[in-house]
Amino acid sequence: MSDVILELCQIEKSFGDTRVLEGIDLSVRKGEFITLLGPSGCGKTTTLRIIAGLETPDRGQVFIAGRDVTGDPPNKRNVNTVFQNYALFPHMNVETNIGYSLKLKRVDKGTIAETVKEALELVQLSGYEKRMPDELSGGQRQRVAIARAIVNQPAVLLLDEPLGALDLQLRHQMQIELKRLQKRLGVTFIYITHDQEEALNMSDRIAVMRDGRFEQIGTPAEVYDHPKTGYVARFVGSANLISGTVSRVDEGVAYFESEYGSGMVSTRGARIEGGQAITVAVRRELVSLVTGDTESDTGLRAIVKEKNYAGGVLQIIVSLSDGRELVSARHGIDSPLRAGDRVLVTWRPDQAVLVDLEEAG
């Protein structure tokens, strides 16, 4: 497709006996903001370094703007990288930092000055030309690093956890600013993070990584609302996972039984049969806890274990008969439930998602 700017084809990479990437494929469109999301050691940084030309894959190909750049060095690829520590030259002021790469290319001084001025306007740092890096806040240093990267007009901008060193409030502010900047520039961003909130807030698409593979690639809504695996359901949004055996399927709803009780899930077109073992994911905010005489109702029998608060969200942790825990979350900081209360854990069929289904052959 003509709008594809970056393509990874069957990329494999090992360091010694450790396999880091397991034949990954990825296609990125022009102007897209795509995030590689996963825990430490999942392969996201290695993927970024292979795109940048800082690592060579053992197998597979990297295409940028339709050209095979697999064997090209970093300076022959139309990409730039923004690192978490920003890597600004401490002895250079802002304008010299930003214009340094243009100076190396022997661009004339007038053009450098104009380009640096435009870049500073884009990142909202006009007037900071003479500041030294140690005179800037963390957010300002990050914007200088981005300005330095964009003056080269890269086809793809790679960002290696650039907000990781910022405090929580500034990180939230910079998420908004970075997304606005990306849309204004129209540059393709490949962003890596282990922070699922960051990925959900900023991305056009998210590639969830696990053990050197892409577990799921999709929009934030697809990844959050329709996780394909239990791993994605837990890693993005911390869903509850419940397993059972299907008792019947009726009008697109699968009814299942477990040792804790019963539940329901919309099949959404999946081929589900009676007697089949299934696992469903239910987001914490979609779980309801019902008290009273509930023996005849559909749900899982549980006992309230504890309550805790995260910002303005109340989390109630309940324990199933074997000690497994489920969590119900809602806005607010009060609930009449107390530790030791017996409850029934319920949800609507359309609020549960089937995960870890085998793909049809």
C-alpha positions in Angstrom: 0.0 0.0 0.0 1.3 3.5 -0.9 0.5 4.9 2.6 2.7 2.4 4.4 5.8 4.1 5.7 7.4 1.4 7.8 7.2 -2.4 7.5 8.8 -5.1 9.6 8.8 -8.6 8.0 9.5 -11.7 10.0 12.1 -10.0 12.3 14.1 -12.4 14.5 16.8 -11.5 17.0 18.8 -13.4 19.6 21.5 -12.3 22.0 23.6 -15.4 22.6 21.2 -18.2 23.6 18.4 -15.8 24.4 15.7 -15.3 21.7 14.5 -11.7 21.9 12.3 -11.4 18.8 10.3 -14.3 17.4 9.5 -13.4 13.8 7.5 -10.2 14.2 5.5 -8.5 11.5 4.4 -4.9 11.6 3.0 -2.4 9.0 2.8 1.3 10.0 1.0 4.0 7.9 2.2 7.5 7.3 1.3 9.9 10.1 0.3 7.1 12.5 1.1 7.1 16.2 1.7 3.5 17.1 2.9 2.3 20.5 4.8 -0.8 21.4 3.5 -1.7 24.8 4.9 -4.4 27.1 6.9 -5.1 30.2 10.7 -5.0 30.5 12.3 -7.7 28.5 9.5 -8.2 26.0 11.5 -7.0 23.0 10.1 -3.6 22.4 13.5 -1.7 22.8 15.2 -4.2 20.6 12.5 -3.7 17.9 13.1 0.1 18.1 16.8 -0.3 17.8 16.4 -2.5 14.7 14.2 0.1 13.1 16.8 2.7 13.9 19.7 0.6 12.5 21.4 0.3 15.9 20.9 -3.5 15.9 20.8 -5.9 12.9 18.2 -8.6 12.8 19.3 -12.3 12.5 16.5 -12.8 10.0 13.8 -10.6 8.3 13.7 -7.3 6.6 13.0 -3.6 7.5 11.4 -1.4 4.9 11.1 2.4 5.2 9.0 4.2 2.5 9.2 1.0 0.5 13.0 0.7 0.5 14.8 -2.2 2.1 17.1 -0.6 4.7 17.9 -3.8 6.7 21.6 -3.5 6.1 21.8 0.3 6.1 23.6 2.1 9.0 21.6 4.6 11.1 22.7 7.7 9.1 21.3 6.2 5.9 17.8 5.8 7.3 15.3 8.6 7.4 14.5 8.1 11.1 15.4 9.9 14.3 15.3 8.7 17.9 14.3 10.5 21.1 15.6 8.7 24.2 14.4 8.8 27.8 17.4 10.8 29.0 17.1 13.1 26.0 20.9 13.0 25.3 21.2 16.8 25.0 24.7 18.2 24.8 25.2 19.8 28.2 27.7 22.4 26.9 25.5 23.6 24.1 22.5 25.9 24.4 19.1 25.1 23.1 19.5 26.5 19.6 22.9 24.9 19.1 21.6 21.5 20.4 18.7 21.6 17.9 20.8 22.8 14.9 23.8 20.6 15.5 22.8 17.8 13.1 22.1 20.4 10.4 25.6 21.9 11.0 27.1 18.5 10.4 25.3 18.3 7.1 26.9 21.7 6.2 23.6 23.5 5.9 24.1 27.2 5.7 23.7 29.3 8.9 20.7 31.2 7.7 18.8 28.1 7.0 19.8 26.5 10.3 18.6 29.6 12.2 15.2 29.6 10.4 14.7 25.9 10.8 15.6 26.0 14.6 13.2 28.9 15.0 10.3 27.0 13.3 11.1 23.9 15.4 11.0 25.9 18.7 7.6 27.4 17.7 6.3 23.9 17.1 7.3 22.7 20.5 6.2 26.0 22.1 9.7 27.0 23.3 10.2 30.3 21.4 12.5 32.6 23.4 14.5 29.7 24.9 17.2 29.7 22.3 20.0 30.8 24.6 19.0 28.6 27.6 21.4 25.8 28.7 20.0 22.3 29.3 20.5 22.5 33.0 18.3 25.6 33.0 15.3 23.7 31.6 12.6 21.6 33.3 12.2 18.0 32.4 9.3 18.7 30.1 11.2 21.5 28.4 14.3 19.2 27.8 12.0 16.6 26.3 10.6 19.2 23.9 14.1 20.3 22.9 15.0 16.7 22.2 11.9 16.4 19.9 12.7 19.7 18.2 16.3 18.4 17.6 14.9 15.2 16.0 12.3 16.9 13.8 14.6 19.4 12.1 15.9 16.5 10.0 12.3 15.9 8.8 12.4 12.2 9.5 9.9 9.9 7.9 9.6 8.1 11.2 10.3 9.4 14.7 11.2 6.7 17.3 10.5 7.5 21.0 12.1 5.3 23.6 10.0 5.9 26.8 10.6 9.7 26.6 8.3 10.5 29.5 9.7 7.9 31.9 11.9 10.4 33.8 9.0 12.9 34.4 6.8 13.1 37.5 3.2 11.9 37.2 1.5 15.3 36.7 4.0 16.4 34.1 3.8 13.1 32.4 0.1 13.4 31.9 0.5 17.0 30.6 3.2 15.9 28.2 1.1 13.0 26.9 -1.5 15.6 25.7 1.2 17.9 24.3 3.1 15.1 22.5 -0.1 13.8 20.8 -1.0 17.3 19.7 2.5 17.9 18.3 2.5 14.6 16.4 -0.8 15.5 14.7 0.5 19.0 13.9 3.7 17.6 12.4 2.1 14.7 10.6 5.2 12.6 11.3 4.9 8.9 12.0 5.6 8.1 15.7 6.8 4.8 17.0 6.6 5.0 20.7 7.6 2.5 23.3 6.4 2.3 26.9 5.4 -0.2 29.6 2.7 2.2 30.8 -0.7 1.0 29.5 -2.5 4.3 30.4 0.1 6.2 28.3 -0.5 3.9 25.4 -4.3 4.1 25.6 -4.2 7.9 25.8 -1.9 8.7 23.0 -1.9 5.9 20.3 -3.8 5.4 17.1 -2.8 1.7 17.4 -1.2 -0.3 20.1 1.0 -3.4 19.6 1.1 -5.4 22.8 4.3 -7.3 23.1 5.1 -10.5 25.1 8.2 -12.6 25.0 9.3 -11.3 21.6 5.9 -11.6 19.9 3.0 -9.3 19.2 0.2 -10.6 21.3 -2.4 -8.2 19.8 -2.3 -5.2 17.5 -5.3 -2.9 17.3 -6.8 0.5 18.2 -6.9 1.4 22.0 -10.7 0.5 21.9 -10.0 -2.8 20.3 -7.3 -3.8 22.7 -9.2 -2.6 25.8 -12.7 -3.7 24.9 -11.9 -6.8 22.9 -8.6 -8.4 24.2 -7.8 -11.5 22.3 -5.8 -13.2 25.1 -5.8 -13.4 28.8 -2.4 -11.7 28.8 -3.7 -8.6 27.0 -6.8 -8.5 29.2 -4.7 -8.5 32.4 -1.9 -6.2 31.1 -4.1 -3.6 29.5 -6.7 -2.6 32.1 -6.3 -5.4 34.6 -9.4 -7.5 33.7 -10.7 -10.4 35.8 -10.2 -13.8 34.1 -12.8 -16.5 34.8 -12.8 -20.0 33.4 -15.6 -22.6 33.1 -17.3 -25.2 31.0 -20.1 -24.2 28.5 -23.4 -25.7 29.5 -25.4 -24.3 26.6 -25.4 -21.6 23.8 -28.6 -19.7 23.1 -29.0 -16.7 20.8 -25.4 -15.7 20.8 -24.9 -16.1 24.5 -22.7 -18.9 26.0 -23.7 -20.0 29.5 -20.9 -21.6 31.5 -20.5 -23.3 34.9 -17.5 -23.2 37.2 -16.8 -24.4 40.8 -17.6 -20.9 42.0 -21.0 -20.6 40.2 -22.1 -19.6 36.7 -21.7 -16.9 34.2 -22.5 -15.7 30.7 -20.6 -14.2 27.7 -21.6 -13.0 24.3 -20.1 -15.3 21.6 -19.7 -12.4 19.1 -19.8 -14.9 16.3 -17.2 -17.3 17.7 -18.0 -21.0 17.4 -18.7 -22.2 20.9 -20.2 -25.6 21.8 -21.6 -27.2 24.9 -18.9 -29.0 27.0 -16.2 -26.6 25.7 -13.8 -25.1 28.2 -13.6 -21.3 27.9 -12.0 -18.3 29.6 -13.7 -14.9 29.7 -12.3 -11.5 30.7 -14.5 -9.0 32.5 -13.2 -5.4 33.2 -13.1 -4.4 36.8 -15.4 -1.5 36.2 -18.1 -3.8 34.6 -18.3 -6.2 37.6 -21.3 -5.9 39.9 -21.4 -7.2 43.5 -24.9 -8.4 44.6 -25.8 -9.1 48.2 -28.7 -10.9 49.8 -30.2 -14.3 49.0 -28.8 -14.9 45.6 -28.6 -18.7 45.4 -30.8 -18.9 42.3 -29.1 -16.0 40.4 -26.4 -16.3 37.8 -23.0 -15.3 39.2 -19.9 -16.4 41.1 -20.1 -16.9 44.9 -17.5 -14.9 46.7 -16.6 -13.2 50.0 -15.5 -9.5 50.3 -11.8 -9.5 51.3 -10.9 -5.8 51.4 -11.6 -2.3 50.0 -9.0 0.2 48.8 -8.9 3.4 46.9 -7.0 4.6 43.9 -7.6 8.3 43.3 -11.4 8.6 43.0 -11.9 4.9 42.3 -13.0 2.4 44.9 -11.7 -1.1 44.4 -13.4 -4.0 46.2 -11.5 -7.2 46.3 -13.4 -10.4 46.7 -12.2 -14.0 47.3 -13.5 -17.1 45.6 -13.7 -20.5 47.3 -10.2 -21.5 46.4 -8.6 -18.1 47.4 -8.5 -16.6 43.9 -9.3 -12.9 43.9 -11.5 -10.8 41.6 -11.8 -7.0 41.7 -14.8 -4.7 41.2 -14.0 -1.0 40.6 -16.2 2.0 40.4 -16.0 5.8 40.8 -16.6 7.0 44.3 -15.0 6.2 47.7 -17.8 4.6 49.7 -19.7 1.3 49.7 -21.8 -0.4 52.3 -20.0 -3.7 51.7 -17.6 -4.8 54.5 -14.9 -7.5 54.7 -16.6 -10.9 55.3 -19.8 -10.1 53.4 -21.0 -12.8 51.0 -21.7 -11.5 47.5 -22.5 -12.7 44.0 -20.2 -11.5 41.3 -22.2 -10.7 38.2 -21.9 -9.0 34.8 -24.0 -8.7 31.6 -23.1 -11.1 28.7 -22.0 -8.2 26.5 -19.6 -7.0 29.2 -17.5 -10.2 29.1 -15.1 -11.1 26.3 -13.9 -14.6 25.2 -10.1 -14.8 25.3 -7.5 -17.4 24.3 -9.7 -19.0 21.8 -7.9 -21.2 19.2 -8.0 -19.6 15.8 -10.0 -21.5 13.2 -7.8 -23.3 10.7 
